[in-house]
Amino acid sequence: MKRALTAAAIGLLVFSGVYGFAASLSVTSDSLGAGSSAVAACQAAALNVTYTPSYQSTIPGYEATTVTVNGLNETAAYCGGKAIRVTLTGPGASNASLGEQTATLPTGAGTTQAFTFGGVSAASVTGAHVVISG
């Protein structure tokens, strides 16, 4: 009986220590750690991504040449001055990266940012991922 109580007490002590360490982890929107944290968007409005295809005989076929992100709020109080990354994905549900471009959004009254891609078959593009950070 004494052995069982000692084992239970040691188990409780170890569990309390581990729980205490886990509770002391802190997570913020600009750091990596264990846990969860709400990350505020730099703007509330939705973005629209379009691309302009152009014929390339080397593919052969059409490629997604210019990808444009519309609906940005590039003022300093919102997304202006932040890093933006656009990734074209496909084919199908694979979500594989077909190409990626990055830039820093200008600070001003603009609402559009264009990216130039090369060698990405327009037929393979099934999605676009936009990440604004900073």
N, C-alpha and C positions, 0 to 999 in steps of 0.2 A: 504494500500500500504506500509506504514511504517512497519507494522508487517511482511509482506512478505519479505521485504528487510532485516530486522533484522534476520529472520529465515534463509534466504539464507546465510547471512554473518556468522552466527553461524555454519551452516552446512559446509561451506567452511573452516572455522577455524578448526573444528573437523576433517574433511577429511584430511587437510594438516598435522595435528599433527599425525594422525594414519599413513599416508603415510611416514612421516619422521621417525617414530619409526621403521616401517618395513624396510625402506632403511638402517637403521643403524645396522640391524642384519648382523653378519658376519658368513660365513660358510667356514670351511677348511676341508681337507680330514681326519683329525684326531679329529674332534669335531662334536657334534650333535647340530643342530639348524634348523631354517627354511630357505629354499633356495636351491640352487644347487651349486655343485662344481665338477669340473673334478677331478677324482682320478687316478693318474698315476699307472700303473702296475709295479711290480718290475722286470718284464721281458716281452719281446715282443713275444717270442715263445709260441706256444700252448702247453698245457699239455695233456697227455694221461693217462687215468685211466683204469686199468685192475684189475680183481679179480680172485683169484684161488678158485674154489669150492672144497669142500671135503664132502664126504657122512657122514651124522649124523643120526643114527637110532632114536634119540630122536625127530627129527623134524617130521616125517621121510622124508628124502630127502637130497638134497645138500644145504650147507650153504656157504655164501661168507666169507671165512676164512681170507685170506690175500688180502688186497686191496693195489695196488701199484700205485703211482703217478710217471709217467716218464716225462722227458723233463724239469726238474727243473734246474734253474741256481742258485746253492747254494753258489756262490762266495759272499763275503761281500758287494760288490758294487751292488748286485742285491737282490736275495731272501734269502741269507744266514743269519742266526740268527733271521729270522722272524717266527712268529707263523703260523702254518698251521692247518686247520680244514677240515676234510673229513666227509661228511654226505651221507649215502646211503639212497635213497628215493624210494618210491613205495607204494603200487602197482598201476599200471595203471597211470592215470593222476592225482592221488590224491596228489602226491609230499609229502606224509607224511614221517617224519623221521623214518627210520627203525633202525638206529644206527649212532653214531657219535664218532669220535676219534680225538684227538688233539695232537700236538707235536710242538717242536721248531726245525726248520730246522738247521742242522749243517752248519758251515761256512767252505767251502772248494771247491773242484772241483767236488763234487757229482752231480748227475742228477736224482736220484731215492730216494723215501721215501716210506717205506712199513708200513702198519697199520694192526693190528690184530683185527678182529671182531669175535664175537661169538653169535650164536643163530639167525643170520639173514638169512632167507631162500633165497637162490639164485633165486628161481622162483619169488619172490616178488620184487626183485630189478629191477627198471626201470630207475634209474638215480643215478648220483653221483654229489655232489656239493663240490667244492674245494674253500676254502677261505684262502688267504695268507694275513696277516695283520701285521702291526708293523712298 
